[in-house]
Amino acid sequence: MKKAITHILAGREKKITAEETVRQPLPHKDLRFANPFIVLHHMGPEIITPGQTLRIHPHPHRGFSPYTIMLQGEGYHKDNAGNDEIIKAGDVQWMFAGKGIMHSEGPTAELRQKGGVQELIQLWINAPKTKKWNEPFYQSASANQLPKVLIGEGLDFNLASGDYEGKTGPIKNFTPVISIVGKIAEDKEVNFKAIPGYWTLLYIIKGSVEVNSETISQYNLVVFEKDNDEISVKATEDSQVLFLSAEPIDEPISAKDNFVMNTPAEIEQALADYRNGVFGTLNY
């Protein structure tokens, strides 16, 4: 049976640094979290002019995973656990912050020098409390490593994480998270299957679609009921969407700044640890 829509959350503009503004449909005043989905940021499409110096300077994280899906352009990642990588359009990266890490990110030096278009989605995926103090790690996968799913005329979908249609995405995580990104040509339809009991979300990256016969435009996040398992999506114009589904983490959340923990005391500890140098340093 079809899953009913419970929320349609508009991506509002949010300033995350002095230079950077993103669209943020989650958290939202109508739905703070869909735990383990804590944050969804859509950055761009943004024109990078030749010679631009834009980047996000070194900053700390603890207790969750920033998960980046590169849509256009290319970005670097550098952290003080020794990871230093570049992802390009269609690639994905997952950094588990664990007990604490410093990292920096932004358009690559080549993109800043030559100019171009940058667009990405970054998700914050919570970790269960039993894993929050584990060692940090980093993983990435190129576009050609993502299995094709939902194959059909006018459809082009890649599975980045989780199990779907008997295939497994290359990005691994603590709690089952299914993430599928893809394009739907105008007037074509795709039917997603979701696991009953899971959180299930659909973000409209570009274009306009009908979801269960309701028209929804770009930059909106659709949140579905946990019951039932079918979602019908028809493109009213050439569109791009991100499908997300995950087993709920039924634990308290305390989130502030760059930290996602279980209690306010743990947040205060993270802030104090950062001030006291516990996260280490990253010169970049």
BELZI-V583510 format. One record per backbone hydrogen bond with DSSP energy under -0.5 kcal/mol. CO is the residue of the C=O (numbers start at 1). NH is the residue of the N-H. Records with the same first field share a line. If there is no record, write none. Layout:
CO = NH ; NH
This chain:
1 = 229 ; 230
4 = 225
7 = 223
8 = 10
9 = 221
10 = 12
12 = 24
14 = 16 ; 22
20 = 16 ; 17
22 = 14
23 = 42
24 = 12
26 = 40
28 = 31
31 = 28
34 = 37
35 = 249
36 = 38 ; 126
37 = 34
39 = 124
40 = 25 ; 26
41 = 43 ; 122
42 = 23 ; 44
43 = 120
46 = 48 ; 118
47 = 49
48 = 116
49 = 52
55 = 57
56 = 105
59 = 103
61 = 101
62 = 260
63 = 127
64 = 97
65 = 125
66 = 95
67 = 123
68 = 70 ; 93
69 = 71 ; 121
70 = 90
72 = 119
73 = 89
74 = 108
75 = 87
76 = 106
77 = 85
78 = 104
79 = 82
83 = 79
85 = 77
87 = 75
88 = 91
91 = 70
92 = 141
93 = 68
94 = 96 ; 139
95 = 66 ; 97
96 = 137
97 = 100
98 = 63
101 = 61
102 = 80
103 = 59
104 = 78
105 = 56
106 = 76
108 = 112
109 = 113
110 = 114
111 = 115
112 = 51 ; 52
116 = 48
118 = 46
119 = 71 ; 72
120 = 43
121 = 69
122 = 41
123 = 67 ; 125
124 = 38 ; 39 ; 126
125 = 65
128 = 131 ; 132
131 = 134
132 = 63
134 = 99
137 = 96
139 = 94
141 = 92
142 = 145
143 = 146
145 = 147
147 = 159
149 = 157
152 = 155
154 = 185
156 = 183
157 = 149
158 = 160 ; 181
159 = 147
160 = 171
161 = 179
162 = 169
164 = 167
167 = 164
170 = 172
171 = 162
176 = 247
177 = 179
178 = 245
179 = 160 ; 161
180 = 243
181 = 158
182 = 241
183 = 156
184 = 239
185 = 188
188 = 235
190 = 192 ; 233
192 = 231
194 = 196
195 = 198
199 = 246
200 = 224
201 = 244
202 = 222
203 = 205 ; 242
204 = 219
206 = 240
207 = 218
208 = 236 ; 237
209 = 211 ; 216
210 = 212 ; 234
211 = 214
213 = 215
214 = 211
216 = 209
217 = 220
219 = 11
220 = 204 ; 222
221 = 9 ; 223
222 = 202
223 = 6 ; 7
226 = 197
229 = 194
230 = 3
231 = 192 ; 233
232 = 212
233 = 190
234 = 210
235 = 187
239 = 184
240 = 205 ; 206
241 = 182
242 = 203
243 = 180
244 = 201
245 = 178
246 = 199
248 = 250
249 = 251
254 = 261
256 = 259
258 = 62
259 = 256
261 = 254
263 = 267
264 = 268
265 = 269
266 = 270
267 = 271
268 = 272
269 = 273
270 = 274
271 = 275
272 = 276
273 = 278 ; 279
274 = 277
277 = 280
282 = 284
